[in-house]
Amino acid sequence: MTDRAAASAAESPSAASSVSDPAAIRAHYGLDGLAETELPATPVELFALWFTQALAAAEAGVLHEPNAMVVSTADAEGRPSSRTVLLKGYDERGFVFFTNYDSRKARELAANPNIALLFPWHPMARQVIVTGTARRVAREETVAYFRTRPHGSQLGAWASAQSSVIATRDELDRAYADLEARYPEGEQVPAPPHWGGFRVEPRSVEFWQGRANRLHDRLRYVGAGQGADAAGPAWTVERLSP
């Protein structure tokens, strides 16, 4: 594996019909790949490397919001739903995001904690796919993160009853304006009791690298259970056919 991210460039449509035809869209991928012999021992180490490179791509204007990830959940009946959420932290324990605990995703996680994360770094011809279990973070961790949010985002967490039906946008704007009057800039906003973080404890982490002729590299770390020293899970690596 090299440090250079493989680039992809879409072909220009040759006819007007190809603009509206998804089957006519083609992208070329580079030749960089992933080799098992060059992988670190844990997926978080490789994720840290790729995330650093994604940040560099964002600074260069190539990639937008490298911490954006598609979060997929399912309700108690197995009906799935997906949405884009921002990653706010990661380490050996897992991947952290924050949300309203009354939102659809949080309600589904309460009934079914299984979850999938997808980092779609398309300009780099890369994807990272995490599957695991989501658990609420400690309240202290939520409050500490909430304090770092911009004042407007803090008010927004109170103003929005996320995933609920509202009559008009004015209803949301009025709720925000009332909060803005109650907590002017510079005044501490308390963290909402119905808002907080989830940590996704990974069972598997797949790293997808685009290659020529659709012969993509897919290497997946799979957790092999908790080690005897309780220092963290051991990982095995599988290669998947593209």
N, C-alpha and C positions, 0 to 999 in steps of 0.2 A: 504494500500500500504506500502510495506517495502522499506528500502533503498537498499536492496540487489537486484541487477539486475538478472533477470532470465537468466540462461545460456542455450544454446542449443548446442547439439553435434550431428553431422551427423553420421549415422550408417555406418560401413565399408561395402563396396560392397561385396556381397557373391559370385558374379560371374563376369567374365569379361564383360558380356553383360550389367550388371547394371551400369557400369562406363559410358557407352554411352547412357543410357536410362534415361531421366529425370524423368519418372514416377516411376523409381525404387529407387530414392533418398528419404530418409526419415530423419527427424530431430526430436529429442525429446525436448520438452520444459519443463521448470520448473513449479512450482505451484504458484509462486508469482503472484499476481493479482492487479487490481485497484478497489478500493471501492469508491463510490460517497461520502461517509461521510468523507473521508480523503483527498478530493481534495481541493486545494487552490481556492480562488475566481476567479482568472484569469488564462488563459492558459500560459501567460509568466512566472508566478511563477512556474508552474509545469515544463515548458520547461527548466527554469533555473536549477531546481533540476536535471532533467534527463540529461541535458547537462553537468553539473558538474560530474555526475556519468559516462557519456560517456568519459569525459576527463580523469577521473581516470582509466577507462578501457584502454584508449589509452596509458597512462603512464605505465600500466602493460603489454603492448604488446598484448592486446586482441583485440583491435579495431584500425583500421587505419583511420586517418583523420576524427575525429568526427564531424567536421564542414562541411564535404562534403554532398551535398544535390542534389537530382535530380530536376532540374527545368524544368517544362513543360509549354509550351506556345502553342498558336494556331494562325494561320494567319486569315485574314479577312474572308476567306471561311471556317474556322473551322478546317483546317487540322493541326493536332498536331505535335509537335516535342519536344524532350527531350534531356537534356545533364546534366552532372555533373558540379556543380559550388560550390565554397567555400563560406560559410556564413562568413561575416565579421563584423557583429554586430546585436544586437537585443535589444529591449526594448518594452515598452508598445505601442510604435507607430508602430512597425513591425519588419521585418527581412530584413537585408541589404546585397546586394552583388554588385559587380562592374564588368563592362564589357565594351567592345567596343560598342558605340552607333550605329555603322554601322553593327554590327553582326546580324545574323539571329534572335536570341532571342529578341534583342532590336527592330529590325524592326517589328517583330510580335507584340511586346508589344505596339508599337506606333499605330498599327492598331486595336489591341484587348488587352486591359490591364489586362484581366483575366489571372490568373496564379496559378499554384500549385507547392508546394515544398514538397519533400519527403526526410526525414532523415532515411536512411536504416541502423539502428544499429543492424544488424543481429546477431552478437556474443552475444548481450545482449537480444535477442528475443524481440526487441523493434523497433517500427517505430513511427515517428511523421509526420503527413500529414497536411499541411497548404494550404488552398485555400483563395484567396483574389484578391486584385487589386494592380498592380505595378505602382509606380510613381517615376520619377527621383528625386534624392535627390538634395539639394541645391549645387550649384557649390562650395561653401566654404567647404562643407562636403567632396566633392570629392577630392579637393586639399589637405585638411588636411590628408585624408587617403593616398593619393598618396605619400605624403612625408614620410610615414612610410614604404613604400615598399622597398625591397632591390634594389640596383642600377641596377642590371641586369633585374629585373622585370619591373622597370621603363622604361628601354630601350626597353624591349619586347613589352610594350604597344604601343610604337611608331612603332616598326618594323613590327608588324602584322596587316595587314588589315583583321581582323577576318572574317571568313566565306567566303572570296573571293577565287576564284580559282587561284592557282599559278602553274607555270610550273614545278619547281623543288624545293627541299629543299635549294639548293644553293642560290636561289633568296632571300629566307628569311634570310639565313645566311649573305649574302652580305649587306642586309638592316641593320641588327643588327651591323655588323662590321663598317659600315659607321657612325652609331649613336654612337658607342663606341669610335670612333676617335673624334667625335664632342663633346661628353660629357664624358670625362674620369672619372674614379672613383674619387669621392670627389667633382665633379662639379654638381651643382644643375640642375636637369632635369625638365623642365616644364611639368605640367600635360597636356596631349593631349586634345584638345578641343572636340574631338570625343569620349572621354572615360569618364566614370563616373558611378555613383551608381544608383541602384534602391532600393526603400523601398517597401516591400510587406506588405500592410495593411491587416491583416487577417479578413476574414468573419467567418471562422471556423478553428479550430485546433483539429485534432483527435490524441489521444494517444492510441497506439496499444501495448498491452502486450501479448506475447505468453503464452499460458497455455496448460496443458496436453489435449490430445484427440482432439486437434484443437478447444477447447472451449475458444478461445482467448477473452481477455477483450478489448473492443473498446469503449472508452469514448470520446465524441466529444463536445468541447465547441463551441457554436454558438452565434455570436454576436446578441444582442437584440436591437441595435440602440444606438445612442449617448445619453448619459445621459443629464438631464436638466442642470447640472452644468458644462457641457462640459469638464469634467475631464477624459472622456474615455468611451468606450462602456461597457454596462452591458453584462454579459454572462450567458447563460443557458447551462446545461449539458445534453446530450442525451447519452443513452447506445445503442450501435448498436449490432445486432446479428453478430457473427463471420461468 
